[in-house]
């Protein structure tokens, strides 16, 4: 697996492209594919609120739309506009993003890296942050 710090740097880099005129809260994500490809995503808001898309889902949907479906990790970084890495707080994925991850990732091995900076971050498995996930097995 790529060093967590590289993914974190890519997540912070993705924040530059956020469209957040309503919340002023920028979230960047960097999704690592099994083949080493990294897809970045940012949050994109909408005045109607429900069409808003989170950074994590943006990264996943970009990857999936290009044929990728095998993932090993994602780094997520979020802060109010203007807050420098390390000065903010941890920003965990929302429940909808966690559910999207559960659709495509192994609950026990997929890593979710929640970054405050490249030096200060939390690393969990998807199962740890989404216990009792609803998956395709529940529909059998």
Order of alpha helices (4+ residues) and beta strands (2+ residues): alpha-beta-beta-alpha-beta-alpha-beta-beta-alpha
